[in-house]
Amino acid sequence: MKYFIPILLILILLSCKNSSNKAPKIKYSGYYALAEDRRIYPMIDSVSSIQELIPKLKTNYTLYDTYKGYWIGYNDLMFSIAVHGDSAIQPLVNFIETTNSMNAKFAGLYTLHLIGIHCKEAGRDYEEFTNMNARKALLKLYRNVDLQVKIMQLLIRDPRESDIPQLFDILESSHTDCWTISSGLLRYYLPNKPFTRGIPENILHLKIHMKEYTNDYHDNKINQDILKKINRKYKKYIVVEDTLFNYQFSHRIASYDDNQIYLHELLSSCAYIDYCGEIGNNYQYYYKNNIIHFCSSATSKKLWLAWWKSQSSTYKNRLLNSDKRIKDKFIPEDL
């Protein structure tokens, strides 16, 4: 009898140890994707293993129709993989790195993002992308140039402080201009960032008149003509970097009615960063000494790296070890 209590305590401790080593039980129900005026309840495969499910992304990559840009619409297969949580992250990374299909790669990224938000969409312009392992996986994949736009679109939906040092590591080591990082960083609240706003209202409403363009004109030619004309007309207020006059833009820098373009449209084109995945254009502007400077993504990269170099080690270390949200207060309309 005197040994009963010690033996019982040992058995309890062993039981606790065994239970703590077990993987948490996977939840296969209670999930939904948000869409306009409804919820979409996925049919989750609770039988197949991760190894069986992930390769199916090669053919099963179509998203649900949500009819709203702020909801992604993950499909049944993505949910079936994402419910496995962290155990699915590295197999997904391996799949994305090895598959030849861009559609499958993007499907893998969406699945990582779904893991990152714990299979739960929070609202129309807000989410909790708090699984740091999923964030690190996306940042690891960022070195693939073809994936950079999509990854940045997913990260800036819920920007976090720990992203910053990792993004600058990529920026420093990359041989490309990494324009998606230069643009995406505008979504993060950073002190004294090199790309300042607060341009006077009278300057924002400067405009130019453009001729009609025929269908054989490419957007790139139109973009170059716009910047050349605005540079000639408003030398007192605007400086355009020479490289932009012979530049490969990511897309049209302005739309115009009645053949006229306002300056604030050009600024919005390269500065509009939002929750739905807008990451601007591959050129940038900054306001210095009462002059707007339009610059290339290569120049943007240099300015960001100089800013990062000027930050203290204490600040950098704090960012790296933080999972706090760091969304900028900047509103695109407040140029």
VEXZA-969249 format. One record per residue (C-alpha): residue in one letter; x negated, y negated, z negated. Coordinates in steps of 0.1 Angstrom, whole numbers. Each point is the difference from the previous one (the first is absolute). Example, Ala and Ser with C-alpha at 12.3 -4.5 7.8 and 13.67 -1.06 7.14 Angstrom:
2
+---------+-------+-------+-------+
: residuo :    xx :    yy :    zz :
+---------+-------+-------+-------+
:       A :  -123 :    45 :   -78 :
:       S :   -14 :   -34 :     7 :
+---------+-------+-------+-------+
END
This chain:
335
+---------+-------+-------+-------+
: residuo :    xx :    yy :    zz :
+---------+-------+-------+-------+
:       M :     0 :     0 :     0 :
:       K :   -29 :   -24 :    -8 :
:       Y :   -11 :     3 :    37 :
:       F :    34 :    -7 :    14 :
:       I :    -1 :   -38 :     0 :
:       P :   -35 :    -3 :    15 :
:       I :     9 :    25 :    28 :
:       L :    32 :   -18 :     7 :
:       L :   -19 :   -33 :     3 :
:       I :   -25 :    16 :    24 :
:       L :    28 :    13 :    22 :
:       I :    17 :   -34 :     1 :
:       L :   -33 :   -17 :    10 :
:       L :    -6 :    26 :    28 :
:       S :    35 :    -4 :    12 :
:       C :    -4 :   -38 :     2 :
:       K :   -33 :     4 :    18 :
:       N :    15 :    23 :    26 :
:       S :    30 :   -22 :     6 :
:       S :   -22 :   -31 :     4 :
:       N :   -20 :    18 :    28 :
:       K :    30 :     8 :    20 :
:       A :     8 :   -23 :    29 :
:       P :    32 :   -20 :    -5 :
:       K :    31 :    16 :    15 :
:       I :     8 :   -14 :    34 :
:       K :    34 :   -18 :     3 :
:       Y :    17 :     9 :    33 :
:       S :    33 :   -20 :    -3 :
:       G :    12 :   -35 :    -9 :
:       Y :   -19 :   -18 :    27 :
:       Y :    14 :   -24 :    26 :
:       A :   -12 :   -25 :    26 :
:       L :    16 :   -34 :     3 :
:       A :    18 :   -12 :    32 :
:       E :    25 :   -27 :     9 :
:       D :    32 :     6 :   -20 :
:       R :   -10 :    35 :   -10 :
:       R :   -24 :    25 :   -15 :
:       I :   -16 :    28 :    19 :
:       Y :    -4 :    32 :   -20 :
:       P :   -28 :    21 :    14 :
:       M :     1 :    38 :     3 :
:       I :   -32 :    10 :   -18 :
:       D :   -18 :    33 :     7 :
:       S :    -6 :    16 :   -34 :
:       V :   -13 :    32 :    15 :
:       S :   -29 :    -9 :    23 :
:       S :   -35 :    -8 :   -14 :
:       I :   -18 :   -33 :     6 :
:       Q :   -23 :    19 :    24 :
:       E :    30 :    11 :    20 :
:       L :    18 :   -34 :    -1 :
:       I :   -27 :   -25 :     9 :
:       P :    -8 :    14 :    36 :
:       K :    36 :    -5 :     9 :
:       L :    -6 :   -37 :     0 :
:       K :   -14 :     5 :    35 :
:       T :    35 :     4 :    14 :
:       N :    22 :   -13 :   -28 :
:       Y :   -10 :   -36 :    -4 :
:       T :    32 :   -20 :     9 :
:       L :    12 :   -22 :   -27 :
:       Y :    36 :    -4 :   -12 :
:       D :    18 :   -30 :    16 :
:       T :     5 :   -25 :   -29 :
:       Y :    10 :   -30 :    22 :
:       K :   -21 :   -22 :   -23 :
:       G :   -36 :    -9 :     4 :
:       Y :    -7 :     1 :   -37 :
:       W :     9 :    37 :    -4 :
:       I :   -22 :    25 :    16 :
:       G :    23 :    30 :     3 :
:       Y :   -22 :    30 :    -9 :
:       N :    13 :    33 :    14 :
:       D :     8 :    34 :   -16 :
:       L :   -35 :    14 :     6 :
:       M :   -17 :   -31 :   -15 :
:       F :    21 :     4 :   -32 :
:       S :    -7 :    38 :     0 :
:       I :   -37 :    -7 :    -1 :
:       A :     1 :   -31 :   -22 :
:       V :    18 :    17 :   -29 :
:       H :   -32 :    20 :    -6 :
:       G :   -17 :   -33 :   -11 :
:       D :   -37 :    -2 :    -5 :
:       S :    -6 :    36 :    11 :
:       A :    11 :   -10 :    36 :
:       I :   -23 :   -30 :     2 :
:       Q :   -33 :    16 :    11 :
:       P :    16 :    25 :    24 :
:       L :    18 :   -30 :    16 :
:       V :   -33 :   -19 :     3 :
:       N :   -16 :    30 :    16 :
:       F :    29 :     3 :    25 :
:       I :     0 :   -36 :     9 :
:       E :   -38 :     1 :     6 :
:       T :     2 :    31 :    23 :
:       T :    32 :    -2 :    20 :
:       N :    -2 :   -15 :    35 :
:       S :    35 :   -13 :    -1 :
:       M :     5 :   -37 :    -9 :
:       N :    36 :     6 :    -8 :
:       A :   -10 :    28 :   -24 :
:       K :   -27 :   -23 :   -16 :
:       F :    26 :   -27 :    -6 :
:       A :    24 :    26 :   -15 :
:       G :   -27 :    11 :   -24 :
:       L :    -5 :   -36 :   -10 :
:       Y :    37 :    -5 :    -7 :
:       T :    -1 :    32 :   -21 :
:       L :   -29 :   -13 :   -20 :
:       H :    19 :   -32 :    -6 :
:       L :    31 :    20 :   -11 :
:       I :   -22 :    17 :   -25 :
:       G :   -14 :   -34 :   -11 :
:       I :    35 :   -12 :    -8 :
:       H :     9 :    33 :   -18 :
:       C :    27 :     7 :    27 :
:       K :    20 :   -30 :   -11 :
:       E :     8 :   -32 :    19 :
:       A :     7 :   -28 :   -24 :
:       G :    17 :   -27 :    21 :
:       R :     0 :   -21 :    32 :
:       D :   -31 :   -20 :    -7 :
:       Y :   -16 :    17 :   -30 :
:       E :   -15 :    34 :    -8 :
:       E :   -23 :    16 :   -26 :
:       F :   -29 :    15 :    19 :
:       T :   -17 :    11 :   -32 :
:       N :   -15 :    34 :     8 :
:       M :   -37 :   -12 :     2 :
:       N :   -11 :    33 :    14 :
:       A :    22 :    -5 :    30 :
:       R :   -12 :   -36 :     4 :
:       K :   -37 :    12 :    -1 :
:       A :     9 :    26 :    27 :
:       L :    13 :   -28 :    23 :
:       L :   -30 :   -21 :    -6 :
:       K :   -23 :    29 :     7 :
:       L :    17 :     5 :    34 :
:       Y :    -3 :   -38 :     7 :
:       R :   -33 :     5 :    18 :
:       N :    19 :    16 :    29 :
:       V :     6 :   -31 :    22 :
:       D :    31 :    14 :    15 :
:       L :    17 :     3 :   -34 :
:       Q :    -9 :   -34 :   -14 :
:       V :    31 :   -19 :    10 :
:       K :    24 :    27 :   -14 :
:       I :   -20 :     4 :   -33 :
:       M :    -1 :   -37 :    -6 :
:       Q :    37 :    -2 :     6 :
:       L :     6 :    26 :   -27 :
:       L :   -24 :   -15 :   -25 :
:       I :    13 :   -36 :     1 :
:       R :    35 :    12 :    -9 :
:       D :   -12 :     1 :   -35 :
:       P :   -36 :   -15 :    -2 :
:       R :   -21 :    11 :   -30 :
:       E :   -32 :   -14 :   -15 :
:       S :   -20 :    32 :     4 :
:       D :     5 :    -3 :    38 :
:       I :   -22 :   -31 :     2 :
:       P :   -35 :    14 :    -7 :
:       Q :     7 :    30 :    22 :
:       L :    11 :   -22 :    29 :
:       F :   -31 :   -21 :    -3 :
:       D :   -22 :    31 :    -1 :
:       I :    16 :     9 :    34 :
:       L :    -4 :   -35 :    13 :
:       E :   -37 :    -1 :   -10 :
:       S :    -9 :    34 :    15 :
:       S :    21 :    -3 :    32 :
:       H :   -15 :    -8 :    34 :
:       T :    33 :   -13 :    12 :
:       D :    18 :   -33 :    -8 :
:       C :    26 :    18 :   -22 :
:       W :    26 :   -26 :     8 :
:       T :    27 :    19 :   -18 :
:       I :   -19 :    -4 :   -33 :
:       S :    -6 :   -37 :     6 :
:       S :    38 :    -5 :     6 :
:       G :    12 :    25 :   -26 :
:       L :   -21 :   -17 :   -27 :
:       L :    23 :   -30 :     3 :
:       R :    27 :    21 :   -17 :
:       Y :   -22 :     3 :   -31 :
:       Y :    -1 :   -28 :   -26 :
:       L :   -37 :    -9 :    -1 :
:       P :   -15 :   -32 :   -16 :
:       N :   -14 :   -26 :    24 :
:       K :     3 :    22 :    30 :
:       P :   -17 :   -15 :    32 :
:       F :    33 :    -2 :    19 :
:       T :    17 :   -29 :   -16 :
:       R :    35 :   -13 :     8 :
:       G :    19 :   -33 :    -9 :
:       I :    -2 :   -16 :    34 :
:       P :    18 :   -34 :     1 :
:       E :    35 :     1 :    16 :
:       N :    -8 :   -26 :    27 :
:       I :   -28 :    23 :    13 :
:       L :    21 :    31 :     0 :
:       H :    25 :   -16 :    25 :
:       L :   -26 :    -8 :    26 :
:       K :    10 :    16 :    33 :
:       I :   -11 :     7 :    35 :
:       H :    19 :     5 :    32 :
:       M :    -8 :    31 :    21 :
:       K :     7 :     8 :    36 :
:       E :    22 :    29 :    10 :
:       Y :   -19 :    33 :     3 :
:       T :     7 :    26 :    26 :
:       N :     3 :    37 :    -8 :
:       D :   -36 :     7 :    13 :
:       Y :   -15 :   -21 :   -29 :
:       H :   -11 :    22 :   -29 :
:       D :     6 :   -11 :   -36 :
:       N :   -38 :    -4 :    -5 :
:       K :    -3 :   -26 :    28 :
:       I :    30 :   -19 :   -15 :
:       N :   -15 :     1 :   -35 :
:       Q :   -33 :   -14 :    13 :
:       D :    18 :   -28 :    19 :
:       I :    20 :   -10 :   -30 :
:       L :   -31 :    -3 :   -22 :
:       K :   -19 :   -19 :    27 :
:       K :    28 :   -25 :     4 :
:       I :     6 :    -6 :   -37 :
:       N :   -38 :    -4 :    -6 :
:       R :    -2 :   -26 :    28 :
:       K :    30 :   -20 :   -12 :
:       Y :    -5 :    -1 :   -37 :
:       K :   -38 :    -1 :    -6 :
:       K :     6 :   -23 :   -30 :
:       Y :    18 :    28 :   -18 :
:       I :   -10 :    33 :    15 :
:       V :   -32 :    18 :     8 :
:       V :     2 :    33 :    20 :
:       E :   -29 :    23 :    -1 :
:       D :   -15 :     4 :    35 :
:       T :     3 :    38 :     0 :
:       L :    38 :    -2 :    -1 :
:       F :     0 :   -15 :    35 :
:       N :   -10 :    34 :    13 :
:       Y :    14 :    23 :   -27 :
:       Q :    20 :    33 :    -2 :
:       F :    29 :    -8 :   -22 :
:       S :    20 :    28 :   -16 :
:       H :    33 :   -15 :    12 :
:       R :    17 :   -32 :    12 :
:       I :    -8 :   -29 :   -23 :
:       A :    32 :   -19 :     5 :
:       S :    34 :     0 :    17 :
:       Y :    13 :   -32 :    13 :
:       D :    33 :   -15 :    12 :
:       D :     3 :   -29 :    24 :
:       N :   -37 :     5 :     8 :
:       Q :   -12 :   -14 :   -33 :
:       I :   -20 :    14 :   -29 :
:       Y :    -3 :   -14 :   -35 :
:       L :   -32 :     3 :   -20 :
:       H :    18 :    17 :   -29 :
:       E :     9 :    29 :    24 :
:       L :   -37 :     6 :     7 :
:       L :    -8 :    -1 :   -37 :
:       S :    29 :    25 :    -8 :
:       S :   -13 :    23 :    27 :
:       C :   -33 :     7 :   -18 :
:       A :    12 :    -5 :   -36 :
:       Y :    33 :    17 :    -2 :
:       I :    -5 :    29 :   -24 :
:       D :    30 :    17 :   -16 :
:       Y :    15 :    30 :   -17 :
:       C :    14 :    15 :    31 :
:       G :   -35 :     5 :    15 :
:       E :    -7 :   -32 :    19 :
:       I :   -38 :    -6 :    -1 :
:       G :    -4 :   -30 :    22 :
:       N :   -23 :    -1 :    30 :
:       N :   -37 :     6 :     5 :
:       Y :    -9 :   -36 :    -2 :
:       Q :     2 :   -23 :   -31 :
:       Y :     0 :   -36 :   -11 :
:       Y :   -12 :   -20 :   -30 :
:       Y :     5 :   -36 :   -10 :
:       K :   -31 :   -20 :    -9 :
:       N :    -8 :   -37 :    -2 :
:       N :    35 :    -8 :    14 :
:       I :    -7 :    21 :    31 :
:       I :    16 :    34 :    10 :
:       H :   -26 :    24 :    12 :
:       F :    11 :    30 :    22 :
:       C :   -26 :    27 :    -1 :
:       S :    -6 :    36 :    12 :
:       S :     3 :    31 :   -21 :
:       A :   -38 :     3 :     0 :
:       T :    -2 :   -35 :   -16 :
:       S :    28 :     9 :   -24 :
:       K :   -20 :    31 :   -11 :
:       K :   -31 :   -22 :    -8 :
:       L :    21 :   -24 :   -20 :
:       W :    16 :    27 :   -21 :
:       L :   -33 :    17 :    -6 :
:       A :   -16 :   -33 :   -11 :
:       W :    30 :    -5 :   -24 :
:       W :    -5 :    36 :   -14 :
:       K :   -37 :    -5 :    -5 :
:       S :     7 :   -32 :   -21 :
:       Q :    23 :    19 :   -24 :
:       S :   -14 :    12 :   -34 :
:       S :    -8 :    36 :    -8 :
:       T :    24 :    -2 :   -29 :
:       Y :    29 :   -10 :    23 :
:       K :    -9 :    27 :    25 :
:       N :    -2 :    27 :   -27 :
:       R :    34 :   -11 :   -14 :
:       L :    16 :     4 :    33 :
:       L :   -14 :    34 :     7 :
:       N :    13 :    14 :   -33 :
:       S :    35 :   -16 :     2 :
:       D :    32 :    13 :    14 :
:       K :    19 :   -34 :    -4 :
:       R :    20 :   -15 :    28 :
:       I :   -17 :   -30 :    16 :
:       K :    25 :   -13 :    26 :
:       D :    -7 :   -35 :    12 :
:       K :    24 :   -28 :    -8 :
:       F :    -5 :   -14 :    35 :
:       I :    32 :    -1 :    20 :
:       P :    -6 :     1 :    38 :
:       E :    23 :   -30 :     6 :
:       D :   -21 :   -21 :   -23 :
:       L :   -29 :    -4 :    23 :
+---------+-------+-------+-------+
END
